[in-house]
Amino acid sequence: MPAFTPAQSHRRLVARVELAGSALCFGLMAILARKLTMPGMGFTAGHLAVMRFVVGALISLAAFGLVPGLYRPSNYRLLVMRGLSGGAVVVLYFYALARIPAGEAGILYNVFPVIATVMSLVIFRERPTIHLWLAILAASLGVAMVLSQGHLGFGLGFGRGELAALAAAVFAATSANAIRAVRHTDNAATIFFFFCIAGLPVVLPFALAPLPGGLGPWGLAVLMSLLAYAGQILMSEAYGTLSVSEAAVWLQLLPISQYLLAVPLLKERATLPGLVGVLITVVGVVYGTIWGHRRRT
């Protein structure tokens, strides 16, 4: 494998910092989303999804007006595909956050890097390695440990909140590969704008309940949307440099930050099985994303 030039090495370092910042923004976003869907706040998952897209689209339009040439769409098919899958991710994830603790939703959702890696193997016609299958097994074991903490539905350890989080992970894996592909032709700001306008019709039918009142909840909802905007832009920028599997390594900061932030901010209880499950899942996903690909000759 050829060595990276100093400029390439610097850009890769910047991309990793961007993903670390993205994980922190998304972790805080999830905490606020969980808080806003608690009884007494009045927001539904659909409300928050629409809020996120509307605020994001308005910020994007303002940026396009201030920076000439920033809006440069090219691959419309992939841009719309990314927006539609992203819309499904947002409404499913917010639905999960409304029904199960933020830490649990985060660890279930964060199975998406392994799914994205499997998808990228198919897209690039690479053969899965034994390392990848071992990583999937380890990640599944970690998820099972998180699910064994006792706050689950249906009496069998799996309820609608858990199913929504896993479904969001599948759509997020699709989005990750779409972002990686479209970054060859379009910039992060353009990708995010299409994410908002193509995703908005997906989430609108879930936001038909009466809107809540009060400046406090609305202020938190705007802050949540701004954190989501920052996280999405940083992630899209990083995908312009790193592969899906490389990016997945740094995205493991998301469940760690979300699970731990939920303890002081939402008063959620961190249990030993949950923490061990987080660790096993992170180790499994990192193992798969580092060694899961066959090296190109």
C-alpha positions as CSV (number, residue, x, y, z in Angstrom):
1,M,0.0,0.0,0.0
2,P,1.5,3.4,-0.9
3,A,2.4,5.8,1.9
4,F,0.4,8.9,2.4
5,T,1.8,12.3,1.6
6,P,2.1,14.8,4.5
7,A,-0.9,16.7,3.1
8,Q,-3.0,13.5,2.9
9,S,-2.0,12.5,6.4
10,H,-3.0,15.9,7.7
11,R,-6.4,15.7,5.9
12,R,-7.0,12.2,7.4
13,L,-6.2,13.6,10.9
14,V,-8.7,16.4,10.3
15,A,-11.3,13.9,9.1
16,R,-10.9,11.9,12.3
17,V,-11.3,15.0,14.4
18,E,-14.4,15.8,12.4
19,L,-15.9,12.4,13.1
20,A,-15.1,12.8,16.8
21,G,-16.9,16.1,16.9
22,S,-19.8,14.6,14.9
23,A,-20.2,11.8,17.4
24,L,-20.3,14.3,20.3
25,C,-22.9,16.5,18.5
26,F,-25.1,13.5,17.7
27,G,-24.8,12.2,21.3
28,L,-26.0,15.5,22.7
29,M,-28.7,15.6,20.0
30,A,-30.0,12.2,21.1
31,I,-30.1,13.3,24.8
32,L,-32.2,16.4,23.9
33,A,-34.5,14.4,21.7
34,R,-35.1,11.9,24.5
35,K,-35.8,14.7,26.9
36,L,-38.2,16.5,24.5
37,T,-40.3,13.3,24.0
38,M,-40.7,12.7,27.7
39,P,-44.1,13.3,29.3
40,G,-44.9,17.0,29.8
41,M,-42.6,18.3,27.0
42,G,-45.2,17.7,24.2
43,F,-43.0,16.8,21.3
44,T,-43.4,13.6,19.3
45,A,-40.7,11.9,17.2
46,G,-42.4,13.3,14.1
47,H,-42.3,16.8,15.4
48,L,-38.6,16.6,16.2
49,A,-37.8,15.0,12.8
50,V,-39.6,17.9,10.9
51,M,-38.0,20.4,13.2
52,R,-34.6,19.0,12.4
53,F,-35.1,19.1,8.6
54,V,-36.7,22.6,8.6
55,V,-34.0,24.2,10.7
56,G,-31.3,22.4,8.6
57,A,-32.8,23.6,5.3
58,L,-33.1,27.2,6.5
59,I,-29.5,27.2,7.7
60,S,-28.4,25.7,4.3
61,L,-30.3,28.3,2.3
62,A,-28.7,31.1,4.4
63,A,-25.2,29.5,3.8
64,F,-25.8,29.3,0.1
65,G,-26.7,33.0,0.0
66,L,-23.6,34.0,1.9
67,V,-21.2,31.7,0.1
68,P,-21.4,31.9,-3.7
69,G,-20.9,28.5,-5.4
70,L,-21.5,26.5,-2.3
71,Y,-24.6,25.0,-3.7
72,R,-23.3,22.6,-6.4
73,P,-25.6,19.6,-6.9
74,S,-24.3,17.0,-9.4
75,N,-25.4,13.5,-8.7
76,Y,-29.1,14.0,-8.2
77,R,-30.0,10.3,-7.9
78,L,-27.6,9.7,-5.1
79,L,-28.5,13.0,-3.4
80,V,-32.2,12.1,-3.3
81,M,-31.5,8.5,-2.3
82,R,-29.4,9.8,0.6
83,G,-32.2,12.2,1.6
84,L,-34.9,9.5,1.6
85,S,-32.9,7.0,3.6
86,G,-31.9,9.8,6.0
87,G,-35.5,10.7,6.5
88,A,-36.3,7.2,7.5
89,V,-33.3,7.2,9.9
90,V,-34.4,10.3,11.6
91,V,-38.0,9.4,12.3
92,L,-37.2,5.8,13.3
93,Y,-34.4,6.9,15.7
94,F,-36.5,9.7,17.3
95,Y,-39.3,7.1,17.7
96,A,-36.8,4.8,19.4
97,L,-35.6,7.6,21.7
98,A,-39.2,8.3,22.7
99,R,-39.7,4.7,23.8
100,I,-36.5,3.4,25.2
101,P,-33.5,5.0,27.2
102,A,-31.1,7.0,25.2
103,G,-28.1,4.8,26.0
104,E,-29.9,1.6,24.8
105,A,-31.2,3.4,21.6
106,G,-27.6,4.5,20.9
107,I,-26.0,1.2,21.2
108,L,-28.6,-0.5,19.1
109,Y,-28.4,2.2,16.4
110,N,-24.7,2.0,16.4
111,V,-24.7,-1.4,14.9
112,F,-25.0,0.5,11.6
113,P,-21.2,0.7,11.0
114,V,-21.0,-3.1,10.7
115,I,-24.0,-3.1,8.4
116,A,-22.5,-0.3,6.3
117,T,-19.2,-2.3,6.1
118,V,-21.1,-5.4,4.8
119,M,-22.9,-3.2,2.3
120,S,-19.6,-1.6,1.1
121,L,-18.2,-5.1,0.6
122,V,-21.1,-5.8,-1.8
123,I,-20.9,-2.5,-3.5
124,F,-17.2,-2.8,-4.2
125,R,-17.5,-6.6,-4.9
126,E,-15.1,-7.6,-2.1
127,R,-15.4,-10.9,-0.3
128,P,-16.2,-10.9,3.4
129,T,-13.4,-12.2,5.6
130,I,-13.7,-14.4,8.7
131,H,-12.7,-11.3,10.7
132,L,-15.9,-9.5,9.6
133,W,-18.1,-12.4,10.6
134,L,-16.4,-12.6,14.0
135,A,-16.9,-8.9,14.4
136,I,-20.6,-9.2,13.7
137,L,-20.9,-12.0,16.2
138,A,-19.2,-9.9,18.9
139,A,-21.3,-6.9,18.2
140,S,-24.5,-9.0,18.4
141,L,-23.3,-10.4,21.7
142,G,-22.8,-6.8,23.0
143,V,-26.2,-5.7,21.9
144,A,-27.8,-8.8,23.6
145,M,-26.1,-7.8,26.8
146,V,-27.5,-4.3,26.6
147,L,-31.0,-5.7,25.9
148,S,-30.8,-7.9,29.0
149,Q,-30.9,-4.9,31.3
150,G,-34.7,-5.4,32.0
151,H,-36.4,-2.4,30.4
152,L,-37.7,-4.1,27.3
153,G,-41.1,-4.8,25.8
154,F,-43.2,-7.8,24.7
155,G,-41.7,-9.9,27.6
156,L,-39.2,-11.4,25.2
157,G,-36.6,-8.7,25.4
158,F,-37.6,-6.9,22.2
159,G,-40.2,-4.1,21.8
160,R,-41.1,-1.5,19.2
161,G,-38.4,0.9,20.4
162,E,-35.7,-1.6,19.9
163,L,-37.0,-2.6,16.5
164,A,-37.1,1.1,15.5
165,A,-33.5,1.6,16.6
166,L,-32.3,-1.4,14.6
167,A,-34.4,-0.4,11.5
168,A,-32.8,3.1,11.8
169,A,-29.4,1.4,11.8
170,V,-30.1,-0.3,8.5
171,F,-31.2,2.9,6.9
172,A,-28.2,4.7,8.4
173,A,-25.9,2.1,6.8
174,T,-27.5,2.8,3.5
175,S,-27.0,6.5,4.0
176,A,-23.4,6.1,5.0
177,N,-22.6,4.3,1.7
178,A,-24.6,6.9,-0.3
179,I,-22.7,9.8,1.4
180,R,-19.4,8.1,0.7
181,A,-20.3,7.6,-3.0
182,V,-21.8,11.1,-3.5
183,R,-18.9,12.9,-1.9
184,H,-16.9,12.2,-5.1
185,T,-19.1,14.7,-6.9
186,D,-20.9,16.9,-4.3
187,N,-19.8,18.9,-1.3
188,A,-21.1,18.3,2.3
189,A,-23.3,21.4,2.3
190,T,-25.2,20.3,-0.8
191,I,-25.6,16.8,0.5
192,F,-27.0,18.1,3.7
193,F,-29.5,20.3,1.9
194,F,-30.9,17.4,-0.1
195,F,-31.0,15.3,3.1
196,C,-33.4,17.9,4.5
197,I,-35.6,18.6,1.5
198,A,-35.8,14.9,0.4
199,G,-36.2,13.7,3.9
200,L,-38.9,16.1,4.9
201,P,-41.8,14.4,3.0
202,V,-40.8,11.1,4.6
203,V,-41.3,12.5,8.2
204,L,-44.2,14.9,7.6
205,P,-46.9,12.2,8.0
206,F,-45.6,11.4,11.5
207,A,-45.9,15.1,12.7
208,L,-49.7,15.5,12.6
209,A,-50.3,15.7,16.3
210,P,-50.9,19.2,17.9
211,L,-47.7,21.1,18.5
212,P,-46.6,21.9,22.0
213,G,-46.3,25.3,23.5
214,G,-43.7,27.1,25.7
215,L,-40.5,28.8,24.8
216,G,-38.3,26.4,26.9
217,P,-39.2,23.2,24.9
218,W,-39.0,25.1,21.6
219,G,-35.6,26.5,22.5
220,L,-34.3,23.0,23.3
221,A,-35.8,21.7,20.0
222,V,-33.9,24.4,18.0
223,L,-30.7,23.6,19.9
224,M,-31.2,19.9,19.1
225,S,-31.6,20.8,15.4
226,L,-28.4,22.9,15.4
227,L,-26.5,20.0,17.0
228,A,-27.8,17.6,14.4
229,Y,-26.8,20.1,11.6
230,A,-23.2,20.3,13.0
231,G,-23.0,16.5,13.4
232,Q,-24.2,15.9,9.9
233,I,-21.9,18.4,8.2
234,L,-18.9,17.1,10.1
235,M,-19.7,13.5,9.2
236,S,-20.2,14.3,5.5
237,E,-17.0,16.3,5.4
238,A,-15.1,13.3,6.9
239,Y,-16.6,10.8,4.4
240,G,-14.9,12.8,1.7
241,T,-11.5,11.6,3.0
242,L,-12.1,8.3,4.8
243,S,-13.7,5.1,3.6
244,V,-16.9,3.7,5.2
245,S,-14.9,1.2,7.3
246,E,-12.3,3.8,8.4
247,A,-15.0,6.2,9.4
248,A,-16.8,3.5,11.3
249,V,-13.9,3.2,13.8
250,W,-14.3,6.8,14.9
251,L,-18.1,6.6,15.0
252,Q,-17.7,4.3,17.9
253,L,-17.4,7.4,20.0
254,L,-21.1,8.0,19.5
255,P,-22.6,5.2,21.6
256,I,-19.9,5.7,24.3
257,S,-20.7,9.5,24.6
258,Q,-24.5,8.9,24.4
259,Y,-24.6,6.1,26.9
260,L,-22.4,8.0,29.4
261,L,-24.1,11.4,28.9
262,A,-27.5,9.9,29.5
263,V,-26.4,9.1,33.1
264,P,-25.9,12.7,34.4
265,L,-28.3,14.5,32.0
266,L,-31.2,12.1,31.9
267,K,-30.6,10.3,35.2
268,E,-30.5,7.0,33.3
269,R,-28.9,4.1,35.2
270,A,-25.7,2.6,33.8
271,T,-25.5,-1.1,34.8
272,L,-22.5,-3.3,34.6
273,P,-24.0,-5.6,31.9
274,G,-24.8,-2.5,29.9
275,L,-21.3,-1.1,30.2
276,V,-19.8,-4.5,29.3
277,G,-22.2,-4.7,26.4
278,V,-21.1,-1.3,25.1
279,L,-17.5,-2.3,25.4
280,I,-18.0,-5.6,23.6
281,T,-20.0,-4.0,20.8
282,V,-17.5,-1.3,20.3
283,V,-14.6,-3.8,20.2
284,G,-16.5,-6.0,17.8
285,V,-17.3,-3.1,15.4
286,V,-13.8,-1.7,15.5
287,Y,-12.3,-5.1,14.9
288,G,-14.6,-5.7,11.9
289,T,-13.9,-2.2,10.4
290,I,-10.2,-2.5,10.8
291,W,-9.7,-6.1,9.7
292,G,-12.9,-6.9,7.9
293,H,-11.7,-5.8,4.4
294,R,-9.3,-7.7,2.3
295,R,-6.4,-5.5,1.4
296,R,-6.2,-4.5,-2.3
297,T,-3.0,-5.5,-4.1
